Amino acid sequence: MRHEARVVLHDAITAAARVAEVMRNITEEEFVEDWKLRAIVERQYMVIGEALGRLRKDHVVLARGIHFVDELIDFRNVLAHAYDRVDPRLVFALTHSRLHELQKNLQATLDGL
């Protein structure tokens, strides 16, 4: 089944916005100590990775324009299959160093369709 690019991009954008909302004003220590918060954020990163995986499979050229698309898909796989190796400090760092750029990139890609 071929997934529509607009739909999967919208899903990724929505998930990224949820991460940004939940992580607003959260310190690294708060994130590390709060399993519920980590579960929410990790789930949204799984949605982002799954959506981008579908985009890469069905719309190869479009997916190439997404910054670090392969890393996000790989991250989704780690969250799903190697959950015991996930370092919450790295999730926190990823969120604070790359999420905003990802959001802008995803929105620009959607706007370009």
VMD Tcl script that builds the backbone (N, CA, C; Angstrom):
set m [mol new atoms 339]
animate dup $m
set s [atomselect $m all]
$s set {name element resname resid chain x y z} {
  {N N MET 1 A 0.834 -1.174 0.000}
  {CA C MET 1 A 0.000 0.000 0.000}
  {C C MET 1 A 0.885 1.245 0.000}
  {N N ARG 2 A 0.649 2.118 -0.915}
  {CA C ARG 2 A 1.401 3.370 -1.032}
  {C C ARG 2 A 0.779 4.421 -0.114}
  {N N HIS 3 A 1.623 5.058 0.678}
  {CA C HIS 3 A 1.154 6.078 1.614}
  {C C HIS 3 A 1.261 7.456 0.971}
  {N N GLU 4 A 0.244 8.269 1.162}
  {CA C GLU 4 A 0.227 9.613 0.604}
  {C C GLU 4 A 1.228 10.491 1.350}
  {N N ALA 5 A 2.043 11.202 0.602}
  {CA C ALA 5 A 3.100 12.031 1.192}
  {C C ALA 5 A 2.538 13.065 2.162}
  {N N ARG 6 A 1.467 13.720 1.793}
  {CA C ARG 6 A 0.882 14.742 2.673}
  {C C ARG 6 A 0.468 14.159 4.021}
  {N N VAL 7 A -0.072 12.977 4.005}
  {CA C VAL 7 A -0.554 12.351 5.236}
  {C C VAL 7 A 0.606 12.010 6.159}
  {N N VAL 8 A 1.636 11.362 5.628}
  {CA C VAL 8 A 2.745 10.968 6.495}
  {C C VAL 8 A 3.531 12.188 6.978}
  {N N LEU 9 A 3.654 13.208 6.138}
  {CA C LEU 9 A 4.312 14.438 6.587}
  {C C LEU 9 A 3.498 15.115 7.689}
  {N N HIS 10 A 2.201 15.135 7.531}
  {CA C HIS 10 A 1.333 15.706 8.567}
  {C C HIS 10 A 1.476 14.932 9.876}
  {N N ASP 11 A 1.530 13.621 9.790}
  {CA C ASP 11 A 1.713 12.806 10.994}
  {C C ASP 11 A 3.038 13.138 11.691}
  {N N ALA 12 A 4.100 13.261 10.912}
  {CA C ALA 12 A 5.413 13.588 11.484}
  {C C ALA 12 A 5.410 14.986 12.092}
  {N N ILE 13 A 4.802 15.936 11.413}
  {CA C ILE 13 A 4.714 17.307 11.924}
  {C C ILE 13 A 3.932 17.358 13.224}
  {N N THR 14 A 2.824 16.651 13.273}
  {CA C THR 14 A 2.003 16.617 14.485}
  {C C THR 14 A 2.772 16.000 15.644}
  {N N ALA 15 A 3.459 14.898 15.393}
  {CA C ALA 15 A 4.237 14.248 16.449}
  {C C ALA 15 A 5.366 15.152 16.940}
  {N N ALA 16 A 6.036 15.828 16.022}
  {CA C ALA 16 A 7.117 16.744 16.409}
  {C C ALA 16 A 6.568 17.897 17.249}
  {N N ALA 17 A 5.415 18.404 16.889}
  {CA C ALA 17 A 4.786 19.483 17.671}
  {C C ALA 17 A 4.421 18.997 19.075}
  {N N ARG 18 A 4.001 17.762 19.175}
  {CA C ARG 18 A 3.680 17.199 20.498}
  {C C ARG 18 A 4.925 17.092 21.365}
  {N N VAL 19 A 6.038 16.668 20.759}
  {CA C VAL 19 A 7.297 16.607 21.506}
  {C C VAL 19 A 7.666 18.002 21.987}
  {N N ALA 20 A 7.599 18.979 21.100}
  {CA C ALA 20 A 7.949 20.356 21.471}
  {C C ALA 20 A 7.059 20.863 22.604}
  {N N GLU 21 A 5.780 20.567 22.534}
  {CA C GLU 21 A 4.841 21.014 23.571}
  {C C GLU 21 A 5.164 20.385 24.922}
  {N N VAL 22 A 5.374 19.102 24.932}
  {CA C VAL 22 A 5.628 18.377 26.178}
  {C C VAL 22 A 6.974 18.758 26.781}
  {N N MET 23 A 7.953 19.051 25.931}
  {CA C MET 23 A 9.302 19.324 26.418}
  {C C MET 23 A 9.548 20.797 26.763}
  {N N ARG 24 A 8.572 21.641 26.488}
  {CA C ARG 24 A 8.729 23.061 26.790}
  {C C ARG 24 A 8.980 23.241 28.282}
  {N N ASN 25 A 10.076 23.899 28.613}
  {CA C ASN 25 A 10.445 24.229 29.998}
  {C C ASN 25 A 10.773 23.016 30.867}
  {N N ILE 26 A 11.114 21.892 30.255}
  {CA C ILE 26 A 11.496 20.690 31.000}
  {C C ILE 26 A 13.022 20.622 31.051}
  {N N THR 27 A 13.553 20.409 32.234}
  {CA C THR 27 A 15.002 20.256 32.366}
  {C C THR 27 A 15.405 18.824 32.044}
  {N N GLU 28 A 16.693 18.650 31.814}
  {CA C GLU 28 A 17.195 17.313 31.535}
  {C C GLU 28 A 16.909 16.372 32.710}
  {N N GLU 29 A 17.134 16.831 33.907}
  {CA C GLU 29 A 16.895 15.987 35.088}
  {C C GLU 29 A 15.420 15.623 35.224}
  {N N GLU 30 A 14.539 16.565 34.972}
  {CA C GLU 30 A 13.098 16.259 35.016}
  {C C GLU 30 A 12.756 15.192 33.987}
  {N N PHE 31 A 13.329 15.317 32.799}
  {CA C PHE 31 A 13.070 14.338 31.748}
  {C C PHE 31 A 13.587 12.962 32.139}
  {N N VAL 32 A 14.801 12.908 32.631}
  {CA C VAL 32 A 15.414 11.624 33.002}
  {C C VAL 32 A 14.616 10.937 34.111}
  {N N GLU 33 A 14.118 11.704 35.052}
  {CA C GLU 33 A 13.425 11.131 36.216}
  {C C GLU 33 A 11.961 10.789 35.976}
  {N N ASP 34 A 11.359 11.291 34.924}
  {CA C ASP 34 A 9.909 11.123 34.710}
  {C C ASP 34 A 9.645 10.107 33.598}
  {N N TRP 35 A 9.355 8.872 33.976}
  {CA C TRP 35 A 9.158 7.813 32.985}
  {C C TRP 35 A 7.952 8.102 32.095}
  {N N LYS 36 A 6.925 8.748 32.633}
  {CA C LYS 36 A 5.735 9.040 31.824}
  {C C LYS 36 A 6.068 10.046 30.721}
  {N N LEU 37 A 6.821 11.045 31.067}
  {CA C LEU 37 A 7.247 12.040 30.086}
  {C C LEU 37 A 8.116 11.397 29.009}
  {N N ARG 38 A 9.058 10.556 29.430}
  {CA C ARG 38 A 9.907 9.859 28.461}
  {C C ARG 38 A 9.064 8.985 27.536}
  {N N ALA 39 A 8.063 8.319 28.091}
  {CA C ALA 39 A 7.211 7.445 27.273}
  {C C ALA 39 A 6.452 8.249 26.211}
  {N N ILE 40 A 5.958 9.405 26.592}
  {CA C ILE 40 A 5.247 10.252 25.631}
  {C C ILE 40 A 6.185 10.685 24.512}
  {N N VAL 41 A 7.345 11.186 24.876}
  {CA C VAL 41 A 8.297 11.696 23.893}
  {C C VAL 41 A 8.793 10.567 22.993}
  {N N GLU 42 A 9.149 9.445 23.583}
  {CA C GLU 42 A 9.639 8.320 22.780}
  {C C GLU 42 A 8.570 7.833 21.810}
  {N N ARG 43 A 7.330 7.792 22.243}
  {CA C ARG 43 A 6.237 7.372 21.357}
  {C C ARG 43 A 6.105 8.316 20.167}
  {N N GLN 44 A 6.229 9.602 20.412}
  {CA C GLN 44 A 6.117 10.568 19.319}
  {C C GLN 44 A 7.298 10.449 18.352}
  {N N TYR 45 A 8.489 10.162 18.880}
  {CA C TYR 45 A 9.623 9.926 17.986}
  {C C TYR 45 A 9.417 8.645 17.174}
  {N N MET 46 A 8.738 7.673 17.743}
  {CA C MET 46 A 8.424 6.460 16.981}
  {C C MET 46 A 7.479 6.788 15.832}
  {N N VAL 47 A 6.498 7.644 16.087}
  {CA C VAL 47 A 5.573 8.069 15.025}
  {C C VAL 47 A 6.342 8.804 13.937}
  {N N ILE 48 A 7.229 9.717 14.334}
  {CA C ILE 48 A 8.038 10.450 13.353}
  {C C ILE 48 A 8.852 9.471 12.511}
  {N N GLY 49 A 9.537 8.543 13.151}
  {CA C GLY 49 A 10.358 7.577 12.423}
  {C C GLY 49 A 9.550 6.686 11.511}
  {N N GLU 50 A 8.395 6.251 11.970}
  {CA C GLU 50 A 7.533 5.404 11.139}
  {C C GLU 50 A 7.015 6.183 9.934}
  {N N ALA 51 A 6.585 7.412 10.166}
  {CA C ALA 51 A 6.087 8.240 9.064}
  {C C ALA 51 A 7.193 8.482 8.032}
  {N N LEU 52 A 8.386 8.789 8.521}
  {CA C LEU 52 A 9.492 9.033 7.588}
  {C C LEU 52 A 9.913 7.755 6.872}
  {N N GLY 53 A 9.787 6.613 7.539}
  {CA C GLY 53 A 10.051 5.334 6.877}
  {C C GLY 53 A 9.083 5.090 5.731}
  {N N ARG 54 A 7.835 5.428 5.960}
  {CA C ARG 54 A 6.840 5.286 4.893}
  {C C ARG 54 A 7.134 6.253 3.759}
  {N N LEU 55 A 7.527 7.476 4.126}
  {CA C LEU 55 A 7.857 8.474 3.109}
  {C C LEU 55 A 9.049 7.997 2.276}
  {N N ARG 56 A 10.078 7.488 2.938}
  {CA C ARG 56 A 11.272 7.022 2.228}
  {C C ARG 56 A 10.937 5.849 1.307}
  {N N LYS 57 A 10.040 4.984 1.745}
  {CA C LYS 57 A 9.674 3.819 0.927}
  {C C LYS 57 A 8.852 4.228 -0.291}
  {N N ASP 58 A 7.906 5.129 -0.102}
  {CA C ASP 58 A 6.946 5.452 -1.159}
  {C C ASP 58 A 7.278 6.712 -1.954}
  {N N HIS 59 A 8.130 7.571 -1.398}
  {CA C HIS 59 A 8.453 8.856 -2.039}
  {C C HIS 59 A 9.940 9.147 -1.821}
  {N N VAL 60 A 10.778 8.352 -2.452}
  {CA C VAL 60 A 12.221 8.357 -2.211}
  {C C VAL 60 A 12.828 9.742 -2.385}
  {N N VAL 61 A 12.528 10.395 -3.472}
  {CA C VAL 61 A 13.129 11.700 -3.762}
  {C C VAL 61 A 12.706 12.723 -2.715}
  {N N LEU 62 A 11.457 12.712 -2.356}
  {CA C LEU 62 A 10.953 13.645 -1.336}
  {C C LEU 62 A 11.633 13.390 0.010}
  {N N ALA 63 A 11.791 12.132 0.361}
  {CA C ALA 63 A 12.407 11.780 1.648}
  {C C ALA 63 A 13.857 12.242 1.718}
  {N N ARG 64 A 14.547 12.253 0.601}
  {CA C ARG 64 A 15.949 12.693 0.589}
  {C C ARG 64 A 16.092 14.136 1.042}
  {N N GLY 65 A 15.021 14.918 0.932}
  {CA C GLY 65 A 15.061 16.314 1.336}
  {C C GLY 65 A 14.867 16.535 2.821}
  {N N ILE 66 A 14.549 15.477 3.554}
  {CA C ILE 66 A 14.349 15.587 5.005}
  {C C ILE 66 A 15.704 15.406 5.677}
  {N N HIS 67 A 16.070 16.389 6.484}
  {CA C HIS 67 A 17.354 16.315 7.193}
  {C C HIS 67 A 17.386 15.097 8.107}
  {N N PHE 68 A 18.488 14.401 8.124}
  {CA C PHE 68 A 18.748 13.211 8.938}
  {C C PHE 68 A 17.590 12.205 8.953}
  {N N VAL 69 A 16.986 11.984 7.777}
  {CA C VAL 69 A 15.860 11.056 7.678}
  {C C VAL 69 A 16.277 9.637 8.081}
  {N N ASP 70 A 17.434 9.192 7.621}
  {CA C ASP 70 A 17.869 7.831 7.938}
  {C C ASP 70 A 18.098 7.655 9.433}
  {N N GLU 71 A 18.675 8.667 10.076}
  {CA C GLU 71 A 18.937 8.589 11.511}
  {C C GLU 71 A 17.631 8.535 12.312}
  {N N LEU 72 A 16.632 9.278 11.873}
  {CA C LEU 72 A 15.344 9.264 12.580}
  {C C LEU 72 A 14.631 7.923 12.420}
  {N N ILE 73 A 14.741 7.339 11.252}
  {CA C ILE 73 A 14.148 6.013 11.040}
  {C C ILE 73 A 14.885 4.981 11.894}
  {N N ASP 74 A 16.216 5.072 11.925}
  {CA C ASP 74 A 16.996 4.172 12.774}
  {C C ASP 74 A 16.644 4.363 14.250}
  {N N PHE 75 A 16.454 5.613 14.651}
  {CA C PHE 75 A 16.096 5.914 16.040}
  {C C PHE 75 A 14.761 5.271 16.394}
  {N N ARG 76 A 13.821 5.316 15.473}
  {CA C ARG 76 A 12.526 4.659 15.697}
  {C C ARG 76 A 12.725 3.163 15.942}
  {N N ASN 77 A 13.608 2.561 15.177}
  {CA C ASN 77 A 13.862 1.129 15.317}
  {C C ASN 77 A 14.511 0.807 16.663}
  {N N VAL 78 A 15.400 1.657 17.113}
  {CA C VAL 78 A 16.001 1.462 18.442}
  {C C VAL 78 A 14.920 1.569 19.511}
  {N N LEU 79 A 14.076 2.583 19.419}
  {CA C LEU 79 A 13.012 2.753 20.411}
  {C C LEU 79 A 12.079 1.542 20.444}
  {N N ALA 80 A 11.812 0.982 19.278}
  {CA C ALA 80 A 10.881 -0.143 19.199}
  {C C ALA 80 A 11.514 -1.483 19.560}
  {N N HIS 81 A 12.774 -1.674 19.193}
  {CA C HIS 81 A 13.368 -3.005 19.311}
  {C C HIS 81 A 14.527 -3.106 20.286}
  {N N ALA 82 A 15.111 -1.981 20.648}
  {CA C ALA 82 A 16.247 -2.004 21.582}
  {C C ALA 82 A 16.008 -0.984 22.685}
  {N N TYR 83 A 14.766 -0.958 23.145}
  {CA C TYR 83 A 14.330 0.031 24.139}
  {C C TYR 83 A 15.203 0.047 25.387}
  {N N ASP 84 A 15.818 -1.072 25.709}
  {CA C ASP 84 A 16.648 -1.157 26.915}
  {C C ASP 84 A 17.988 -0.435 26.759}
  {N N ARG 85 A 18.302 -0.013 25.543}
  {CA C ARG 85 A 19.561 0.698 25.296}
  {C C ARG 85 A 19.348 2.192 25.101}
  {N N VAL 86 A 18.134 2.672 25.259}
  {CA C VAL 86 A 17.835 4.091 25.036}
  {C C VAL 86 A 18.310 4.893 26.239}
  {N N ASP 87 A 19.149 5.873 25.975}
  {CA C ASP 87 A 19.650 6.777 27.010}
  {C C ASP 87 A 18.771 8.027 27.009}
  {N N PRO 88 A 18.020 8.271 28.086}
  {CA C PRO 88 A 17.128 9.431 28.096}
  {C C PRO 88 A 17.862 10.758 27.920}
  {N N ARG 89 A 19.118 10.815 28.323}
  {CA C ARG 89 A 19.881 12.057 28.143}
  {C C ARG 89 A 20.135 12.329 26.647}
  {N N LEU 90 A 20.304 11.274 25.877}
  {CA C LEU 90 A 20.473 11.451 24.436}
  {C C LEU 90 A 19.164 11.871 23.773}
  {N N VAL 91 A 18.050 11.325 24.248}
  {CA C VAL 91 A 16.743 11.735 23.727}
  {C C VAL 91 A 16.523 13.216 24.020}
  {N N PHE 92 A 16.851 13.626 25.233}
  {CA C PHE 92 A 16.724 15.028 25.622}
  {C C PHE 92 A 17.618 15.895 24.728}
  {N N ALA 93 A 18.856 15.488 24.537}
  {CA C ALA 93 A 19.793 16.259 23.711}
  {C C ALA 93 A 19.309 16.349 22.267}
  {N N LEU 94 A 18.822 15.254 21.723}
  {CA C LEU 94 A 18.287 15.242 20.365}
  {C C LEU 94 A 17.147 16.245 20.247}
  {N N THR 95 A 16.281 16.236 21.222}
  {CA C THR 95 A 15.131 17.128 21.197}
  {C C THR 95 A 15.575 18.587 21.195}
  {N N HIS 96 A 16.526 18.905 22.017}
  {CA C HIS 96 A 16.941 20.298 22.141}
  {C C HIS 96 A 17.900 20.756 21.050}
  {N N SER 97 A 18.535 19.820 20.354}
  {CA C SER 97 A 19.482 20.230 19.319}
  {C C SER 97 A 18.905 20.149 17.908}
  {N N ARG 98 A 17.910 19.289 17.687}
  {CA C ARG 98 A 17.475 19.061 16.305}
  {C C ARG 98 A 15.977 19.178 16.051}
  {N N LEU 99 A 15.169 19.189 17.082}
  {CA C LEU 99 A 13.719 19.150 16.861}
  {C C LEU 99 A 13.232 20.370 16.086}
  {N N HIS 100 A 13.669 21.549 16.468}
  {CA C HIS 100 A 13.191 22.761 15.793}
  {C C HIS 100 A 13.556 22.737 14.307}
  {N N GLU 101 A 14.780 22.348 14.011}
  {CA C GLU 101 A 15.215 22.244 12.616}
  {C C GLU 101 A 14.357 21.218 11.871}
  {N N LEU 102 A 14.096 20.092 12.511}
  {CA C LEU 102 A 13.259 19.063 11.893}
  {C C LEU 102 A 11.864 19.601 11.608}
  {N N GLN 103 A 11.290 20.300 12.562}
  {CA C GLN 103 A 9.946 20.852 12.361}
  {C C GLN 103 A 9.914 21.789 11.151}
  {N N LYS 104 A 10.885 22.675 11.052}
  {CA C LYS 104 A 10.935 23.604 9.924}
  {C C LYS 104 A 11.105 22.853 8.607}
  {N N ASN 105 A 11.962 21.844 8.600}
  {CA C ASN 105 A 12.222 21.064 7.400}
  {C C ASN 105 A 10.983 20.285 6.951}
  {N N LEU 106 A 10.303 19.660 7.906}
  {CA C LEU 106 A 9.086 18.919 7.566}
  {C C LEU 106 A 8.009 19.849 7.015}
  {N N GLN 107 A 7.825 21.002 7.656}
  {CA C GLN 107 A 6.798 21.942 7.207}
  {C C GLN 107 A 7.129 22.483 5.828}
  {N N ALA 108 A 8.395 22.802 5.575}
  {CA C ALA 108 A 8.798 23.280 4.260}
  {C C ALA 108 A 8.557 22.222 3.181}
  {N N THR 109 A 8.818 20.978 3.530}
  {CA C THR 109 A 8.590 19.879 2.587}
  {C C THR 109 A 7.103 19.755 2.271}
  {N N LEU 110 A 6.275 19.816 3.305}
  {CA C LEU 110 A 4.822 19.740 3.089}
  {C C LEU 110 A 4.343 20.939 2.274}
  {N N ASP 111 A 4.821 22.115 2.616}
  {CA C ASP 111 A 4.402 23.328 1.893}
  {C C ASP 111 A 4.808 23.278 0.419}
  {N N GLY 112 A 5.878 22.546 0.117}
  {CA C GLY 112 A 6.353 22.437 -1.258}
  {C C GLY 112 A 5.573 21.479 -2.131}
  {N N LEU 113 A 4.662 20.749 -1.533}
  {CA C LEU 113 A 3.870 19.781 -2.330}
  {C C LEU 113 A 2.754 20.465 -3.102}
}
mol reanalyze $m
mol bondsrecalc $m
mol representation Tube
mol addrep $m
